[in-house]
Amino acid sequence: ETDIGIVFQSFHLIPNMTALENVAVPLELAGHSDPFGVAARELEAVGLSDRVTHYPGELSGGEQQRVAIARALAPSPRILIADEPTGNLDQTTGRQVADLLFAKAAERGMTLVLVTHDPALAARCSRQVSMRSGRIEDAPEPALKPGKV
């Protein structure tokens, strides 16, 4: 288990590695005992069990995004940060990816932090923080008060 997982806007998949290998990388680096088994399960969880041997260049944008999500989820982070997770996708695929992120967060009890310019996606979040010119505006009340658990 790790504290933070990140889904990058431009995926950052390793082009000469298969989907399975891309998802296994953080697990291998962490010394996990079964990186490829976990990677295969994560790819199945995002609907890509039939694409494990494909390279990023052989995958659609939505499939690449789901590989990136599987890679971020594989180490079981407590917090998942997704930077414009639907920004490079068509509307239908974007909705499917957003649904997947929200479902995985709920199923795993994980905090999901979305960075987005999409008001409809932001509206699905339980809490929104807006920024303009690098400054937070309309900051909501903190979820936890200092010193409280």
C-alpha positions as CSV (number, residue, x, y, z in Angstrom):
1,E,0.0,0.0,0.0
2,T,1.2,3.5,-0.8
3,D,-0.1,6.9,0.1
4,I,-0.6,8.6,-3.3
5,G,-1.3,7.4,-6.8
6,I,-1.3,9.8,-9.8
7,V,-3.1,9.6,-13.1
8,F,-1.3,12.0,-15.4
9,Q,-3.2,14.0,-18.1
10,S,-1.0,12.6,-20.9
11,F,-0.8,9.1,-19.4
12,H,3.0,8.8,-19.3
13,L,2.9,5.2,-20.3
14,I,6.2,3.6,-21.3
15,P,6.0,3.0,-25.1
16,N,8.1,-0.1,-25.3
17,M,6.3,-1.9,-22.5
18,T,3.0,-3.7,-22.8
19,A,-0.1,-2.6,-20.8
20,L,0.7,-5.4,-18.3
21,E,4.3,-4.3,-17.9
22,N,3.3,-0.6,-17.5
23,V,1.0,-1.5,-14.7
24,A,3.5,-3.8,-13.0
25,V,6.3,-1.1,-13.0
26,P,5.4,0.6,-9.7
27,L,4.9,-2.7,-8.0
28,E,8.2,-4.1,-9.2
29,L,10.0,-0.9,-8.0
30,A,8.3,-1.3,-4.6
31,G,9.5,-5.0,-4.4
32,H,6.0,-6.4,-4.5
33,S,6.0,-10.3,-4.4
34,D,3.5,-10.6,-7.4
35,P,3.6,-7.5,-9.6
36,F,2.3,-9.2,-12.7
37,G,-0.6,-10.9,-10.9
38,V,-1.7,-7.7,-9.3
39,A,-1.2,-5.8,-12.7
40,A,-3.4,-8.4,-14.5
41,R,-6.1,-8.0,-11.8
42,E,-6.0,-4.2,-12.1
43,L,-6.3,-4.4,-15.9
44,E,-9.2,-6.7,-15.6
45,A,-10.8,-4.3,-13.1
46,V,-10.6,-1.5,-15.7
47,G,-12.0,-3.8,-18.5
48,L,-8.7,-4.4,-20.3
49,S,-7.9,-8.1,-19.6
50,D,-8.0,-8.7,-23.4
51,R,-5.4,-5.9,-24.0
52,V,-2.6,-6.9,-21.6
53,T,-0.1,-7.7,-24.3
54,H,-0.7,-4.6,-26.3
55,Y,1.7,-1.6,-26.4
56,P,0.5,1.9,-25.8
57,G,0.7,2.8,-29.5
58,E,-1.8,-0.1,-30.1
59,L,-4.4,1.2,-27.7
60,S,-7.0,3.9,-28.1
61,G,-6.9,7.1,-25.9
62,G,-9.5,5.7,-23.6
63,E,-7.7,2.4,-23.2
64,Q,-4.4,4.2,-22.5
65,Q,-6.2,6.3,-19.8
66,R,-7.5,3.1,-18.2
67,V,-4.0,1.5,-18.3
68,A,-2.8,4.7,-16.5
69,I,-5.6,4.4,-14.0
70,A,-4.8,0.7,-13.4
71,R,-1.1,1.6,-12.9
72,A,-2.1,4.3,-10.3
73,L,-4.4,1.9,-8.5
74,A,-2.1,-1.1,-8.4
75,P,-0.1,-0.1,-5.3
76,S,-3.5,0.5,-3.4
77,P,-3.0,4.2,-2.7
78,R,-5.0,5.9,0.0
79,I,-5.3,9.0,-2.2
80,L,-5.6,9.1,-6.0
81,I,-4.8,12.3,-7.8
82,A,-6.2,12.5,-11.4
83,D,-5.0,15.4,-13.6
84,E,-7.6,16.1,-16.2
85,P,-8.5,12.5,-16.5
86,T,-11.1,13.1,-19.2
87,G,-9.4,16.0,-21.0
88,N,-8.0,14.0,-23.9
89,L,-11.1,11.8,-24.4
90,D,-14.4,12.0,-26.3
91,Q,-17.5,12.7,-24.3
92,T,-18.6,9.0,-24.0
93,T,-15.2,7.6,-23.2
94,G,-14.6,10.5,-20.8
95,R,-17.9,9.7,-18.9
96,Q,-16.8,6.0,-18.7
97,V,-13.4,6.9,-17.3
98,A,-15.0,9.3,-14.8
99,D,-17.5,6.6,-13.7
100,L,-14.6,4.2,-13.3
101,L,-12.6,6.6,-11.1
102,F,-15.6,7.3,-8.9
103,A,-16.5,3.6,-8.6
104,K,-12.9,2.6,-7.7
105,A,-12.7,5.3,-5.1
106,A,-16.0,4.2,-3.5
107,E,-15.1,0.5,-3.7
108,R,-11.7,1.0,-2.1
109,G,-12.5,3.7,0.4
110,M,-9.9,5.9,-1.4
111,T,-9.8,9.7,-1.5
112,L,-10.1,10.9,-5.1
113,V,-8.7,14.3,-6.0
114,L,-9.6,15.5,-9.5
115,V,-8.0,18.4,-11.3
116,T,-10.4,19.5,-14.1
117,H,-11.7,22.3,-16.2
118,D,-14.9,20.4,-16.8
119,P,-17.8,21.8,-14.6
120,A,-19.9,18.7,-15.1
121,L,-17.1,16.5,-13.8
122,A,-16.4,18.8,-10.9
123,A,-20.1,18.8,-10.0
124,R,-19.9,15.1,-9.4
125,C,-17.4,15.6,-6.6
126,S,-18.5,15.9,-2.9
127,R,-16.3,19.0,-2.5
128,Q,-14.9,21.6,-5.0
129,V,-12.0,24.0,-4.7
130,S,-11.6,26.6,-7.4
131,M,-8.4,28.3,-8.5
132,R,-7.9,31.4,-10.6
133,S,-4.5,32.7,-11.6
134,G,-2.8,30.3,-9.2
135,R,-4.9,31.4,-6.2
136,I,-7.6,29.4,-4.4
137,E,-10.9,31.2,-4.4
138,D,-14.1,30.3,-2.6
139,A,-12.3,27.9,-0.3
140,P,-14.8,25.5,1.4
141,E,-14.7,24.7,5.0
142,P,-12.0,22.1,5.8
143,A,-13.4,18.5,6.0
144,L,-11.6,18.1,9.3
145,K,-10.9,20.9,11.8
146,P,-7.2,21.1,12.9
147,G,-6.5,18.7,15.8
148,K,-9.7,16.7,15.1
149,V,-9.8,13.2,13.6
